[in-house]
Amino acid sequence: MAKVTPKIQAGFMELLPAEQILFNKYQKIIQETFEEYGFVPQDTPIVENAEVLFAQIGEDTKKEIYRFSKGDDDLGLRFDLTVPLARYVAMYSNQLTFPFRRYQIGKVYRGERPQKGRFREFYQADIDMIGNGSLSIVNDAEIPAVINKVFDRLQLGKFVIKISNRKILSGLMEDLGIGDKRDEVLRIIDKLEKVGIDTGKQMLIDLNVKAAESERILDFVRIVGTNELILENLRKMEIKNELFNVGVSELSDVITKAMEFGVPKENIQIDLSIARGLSYYTGTVYETVLLDDRVKGSVCGGGRYDNLAESYSNQSFPGVGVSIGLTRLFSQVLSEGVVKTASATPAKVLVVPMEVNMAFALEVAAELRELNVPTELYTEDDKFKKKLTYANKIGVPFVAIIGNDEVMQRKVSLKNMKTGEQKTLSVKEAVGVVVSQQP
């Protein structure tokens, strides 16, 4: 029988045990932080009806959807977690309590060209607050507080939450007389970090934006300084457009309230080039970046949208949310050495019977687990050296050795695999040692 070469599609991530354990640790930190702020869990299907997915996206995104038929059904894989949320809110609005605060951590699919940091299958971790008819701007300020807490706990180094408001750029374009090109211009601005200023200017000119107007836009998004200075400069421009001035006022309020929520001043920075590529964003927009030069681009982004479910309902459901690109983030910090893997097992103790002492070894393993110590039992009939080699390879911190003497005493010989220290202890004493030495 011919053998099939084992391989996976480009753009799909698989991890080895130590990597998966670290990935799961980060996912757990994110989930626990979201729940700490009162967000409820949600789990929508990976497969949606194609008409649902296509209702709220642009032509560029439509090209990336994995679309297929099953019988008479026209189906697609979700490309983000926001569109399924919109469908969910429209379906269950009479059963939900608003404001509806939800989080979802799950895989999404995009058929784009895979490259470093870009995947076709990847995890997103989203939070959203949805209102029914209205939603206070205070929610826009709480989002940075949640993200700030998440990244503090992930311990990936210094970071900054970049923030702006789409109304500011939209109002500027209306003032320049190019409001009809708003979405296309915003998409170009969103790409500036990748393509550069010169290419961005040419893209604007190709869009029939005059050279003078292109220069004005590009100069505008490069305004820098402290948050106070940028806001002062925006007010001094005396642009009469109402949308522009509403955006400046909202941005000022969100910055002030975010710091009242506990976001340190150095962790939130106005950046007028933050536009977000998706057209459904209408107000506040965010991107979070790590300040470690080894990690490129945004690792978290989102913003305010006026009507989440406009394609599925006549009701107004304004919302604000943010998404952490967990797969992208993890792949970068791991490959660039920002973090390192440790143990390849969740077990804190490996129980190793020396002779035919399996009955007592089973008792010990069961008691350790009852005392909330993750425990693995070595079951193979191998030499002691091979058992310790196994323990070293998986990186288990402690080995509980059980020989005839230990059976007679109803104790274990607990070996610290890092220091080599070994003591004969009762199971409860062993638990005290293991727990006291865990980070």
N, C-alpha and C positions, 0 to 999 in steps of 0.2 A: 504493500500500500504506500502510495506516494505521500511524503510528508509535506505539510503546509508550513511555510515560513511564518513563525509567530511575529506579528507586528501590529501596530495600531495606526490609525489615520493621523496625518499631520494635524496639529492644532488641538489634539486631545491629550490631557495630562494624566499620567499614572505615577504613583509614588511608591517608593520602597517603605517598609514598615516604620523605620525611624522618622522618615519624612511625613508619613501619614499621621503618625502620633502627634508631631508638632503642628501639622495643619489642623488636626482636630482640636488641639489645645487652643489655637487662635479662634477657631470657629466657636468654641465653647465660651471664650472670653467675650466675643461679640454678642452671642446670644444672651448670656447672663446680663450684660450691660443694657441691652435693649429691654429686657424684661424688668430690670431695675427701674427703668423710667416709665414702666406701665404699658409698654407695647405688647399686644397680644399676638401669639403665633398664628401664622397662616400658611397653608400648603395648597397651592393651586396646581392643576394638572400640567405636565410638561407639554402634552398635546392639546392644541386648541383648534377650533374650527378656523379655517383660513380667513373667512370673512370677518371674524372677530379680530384677528391679528392685523389684517390689512386696513381696517377701518380708521386707525389713528396714526399711521406712519407715512413717511415720505417715500418717494420712488427709490432712493438710494438704499433704504433699509429693506424695502420689499425684495430687492435683488438678493439679499443675504439670508432670507428665510428658507429653512429646510421645509419644503412643501411636498406633499405626497397624497395619494388617494388610497382609500381602503373601502372597497365596494363603491357605493355612491357618495361617500363622504370626502369632501375636500378639506384636507387637514394641514397643519403646520406645527413645527416645534416653536415654543415660545422663545423670543429673541431677547426679552427682558422680563422683569417681574412687575412692571408698571401697567402694561396693557392688560394682563390677566387680572390685576387689582381693579382696573377700571371696569372690566366686565363683571367682576365679583360684586363690586359696590352697586352697580346698576341692577344686578339680579336680586340682591338681598337687602336692598336699602330699607325695606319695611321691617326687617328683622334686626338691623344693626342699630347700635346706639352711637350717636354723633356728639362730639367729634370722635371719629373712629381712628384709633391708633393701632397700627399693625406692624409686624415685622415678618419678613420671610427670608430664609436663607436656602438657596437652591440653585440647580444648574439651569443655564440658558444656552441657546445655540445660535450661532451666526456663521453663515457660510462665507466668511471673508478670507482673504489671503493670510494664512498663518505666518507669523514672524515672532521675533523675540518679544515676549510680553503680550502677544496677541493670540488668542485661542478661539477655536470654533466651538468648543464646549468648555464652559467655565462657570464657577460659582459666583453669584452675587449675594450680598447681604444688604437687604433694604429695610428702611423704616419709612413710614408715611403717616401723616395726620390728615384726615379727610373731614371736611365740613359738609353740612347740608345747607346750601344757600349762602353761607358765609363761613369764614375761618379767620380768626384773629392773627394779626401780624406777629404776635408774641410767639406763635408756633415756629415762625421762620427763625426766631432767635434761639429757640430751644434745640433745634437741629444741631447747630455747632456745639452746643453744650454736650450733647450725646456723643458726637463724633470726637470731641476733645477727650472725653472720658475713655472711649474705646481705644484711641491711639496712645493715651497715657498707659493704659493697662497692657497693650500689646508690647510695649517697651522696645520699639523699633528705632529709637533715637528721636531727635527733634523733628517737628513737623509744623506746618502752617496751613490754616484753613483760609483759602482765598475766596473772596466774596464780592459779588457785584449785584446789579439789578438790571434785568433786560430792558426795563422801561426807559432807563437812561439812554442806552444806545438806540432803542427804537425811537425815542423822542428826538434824539440828535438827527437821525436819518429823516424824520418828518420835517425837522427844521431845515435840513439841507435839500428837501424836495425829492428825496429818493425813498420815501416810505414804502412804495410799492415793491421795492427790492429787499425789504427788511430781512426776510428769512434767508435769502441767498447771501446777503452781506454778513449776517450773523454766523453762518456756516463757515465763511471765509475767515472771519475773525477767530473762530474756534480753532482753525487749523494753523494760525500764525506761528505758534511755537514749533510746529513741525516743518512748515514750508519756508519760514523766514519772511522778513518785511518786504524785500524786493519782489519775491514771488507773489506775496499777498497783494501788493499794489497792482501787479500785472493782472492778477485774477479779478480784482475790482474793476480795472479798466476794461477787461474782457467782458465784464457784466454791464458795460456801458455806463459805468460810474465815471464822471469826469475826473481828470488828474487832480484838480484842486480839491475836489470833494474827497477823493481817495486819500490825499495827503492829510486832510483835516481829520478823517476817521482814524487813520493810522497814528497821527500825533496824539489824538484823544486817548486811544487805548494804551498809550505808553506813558501817560501821566503817572508819576510815582511820588512817594513821600509817605509820611505818617497818615493814618486814617483821618485825623483831624485836618491835616493840610490838604489832602485830596478833596474832602468834603467842602472845605473852604473855597478851593479853586473851582469846584463845580458850581457853587452858589454865585461866585463872582462872574461867571460866564454870562449871567443874566439872559439865558436862553428862555424865551417866552413860551416855549412849547409846554403844555400842561402835563403831558405824559412824562417828559424829561424831569420836571420838577417833582412830580409824585414819586418817581423812581429815586431821586436824590433824598427825599424826605423818608421814604421807606428804608433805604439803605442806612441812613443815619440812625433811625429807630432800632433797626435790627442789630447794628454794631453796639449801641448803648445797652440794649437788653441782653445781648449775648454775654457781655461782660458781667451784667448783673446775675446771669445764670452761672457765673463762675469761670467763664473762658478767659484765660490770661490774655492780656493785651498783646503780648508777643506771638500768640498763637492764632490770631485772626487779622487778616490783612486785606484791605480793599485792593482789587485788581480789576481794572475796567476792561481788560482783554478777556475776562471770563464771560463767555457767551453761551456755552453748551450747544451742541450741534442739533439736538432734537427740537423740533418746532413747537412742541406743546408747552415748553417753559415760557412763562409770561412775566415773572417778577424776579424775586431773589434767586440768585444762582450761586452754587458753591463748587469748589474743587479743593481737595486736600492733597498736598504733596509732602513727601518726606524731604528733609533738608540734607539728607545723605546723597552726595553726588552720584553714588552708584545706582540709585533708584531713579529712573527717568519717568517723567510724566505724572499725571494725576492717578492716585490710587483710590479716590473716592470722589463722587460728584453727584449733583442733583439740583433741586430748586423748587420754585413755586409754579403751580399750574392752575389757571383760573377755573377750568372745567374738566375734571378728570374723565368723566364718562359721557362727553357730549355726543359721541357716536352711538351710544347705546341707550340714552335716556334723555327725556326732556327736562329732568331735574338738574339743578346746578350743584356740582360736587367739587368745590375748590379744594386744593390740597397742596401740601409741601412735603418733600421727601428727599432722601439721599441714598445712594447705593455705594457700597464698598465692593470693588472688584477683587474679591478674595483670591481667586486663582492667579490673577495678574500680580497682585501684591506679593503673594507667597512665592511665586516663581522667581520674582526679582530679588527679594531679600535673601532667598536661599542660594540662588545661583551666584549672586554678587558677594556672598560671604557676610552679609549684614547679620544673619543669624546662623547658628549651627545646630544640627540635630544632636540628640543625646541618645537616650535609650531606644532600642528597637522593640521594646515590650512595655505594655502598661503595668506589668507586674512589678511590685516592689520587693518581693521575696520569691526565690526559686527553692522549693523543697526538694532535697536530693537524698533519697534513701541509699545508704551504703551497701547493705546486704539485702536479704529478702525481708524487708521491714515495711512493706507497702501498706499494711493495715494501719500502723501508727502514723505513717506519712500521710495517709488520707485523712486521719483525724486531725493532724496538725494543720494541713492545708485548709480543712473545713473550718477549724477554729480561727485561723488567721482571717479568713474571708468574713466570718461572723463578726470579727472585730474591725471590719472595714479596711483590711489590708489586701490590696490586689495580689493574688498569689498564683503562681504556676507550679505544677507538680511535674518533676522529671520522671517519665515512665519507662524509658528505655533501659535495657540491661547492658550498660556500658561500663567501661573502666572509669574510675573516679576522675582521672585527668581529663578524659573526654567530656565528662559532665561539667567540670569547671571551665573547660574551653568553650563549651556551649554558653555557659553563664556570662563569660566575658564577651562573647560575640553579640549576644542580645543586649548587653549593657544593664543587666539587672543589678540593683545596688547591693542586695543581700542574698546570701545563700544559707538556707537552714539545713544543716547536714544531720542526718539521722542514721546512726549506727547502733550496734547492740547496746552500748553503754547508755546512749540517749534513750533507747526504748525502756531500759531498766529504770532510769531516773525519771521518765516521762518528761524529758526536756529536749532541747535542740542545741546544736552547736551553731551559733549564728556568726557567719563570716561576712565582714564588711569587704566588699570586692574592690573598693577604692584604696583602703588603708591596709588591708590584709589582716586586720585585727579580728580575733575569733574568741567568743565567750560561750560558755554553756549556760543557758538560760531557760526559764519556763516560757511557755508561749506568750503569756501576758507581758513578761519582762522583755521578750524579744520585740513585741509590738511597740513598747515604750521606746526602745532604741531606734526602731525603724521610723516611727513617727517623728522623733526628736531630730532626726537628721535629714528630713525632707525639706526642700526649699519652700 
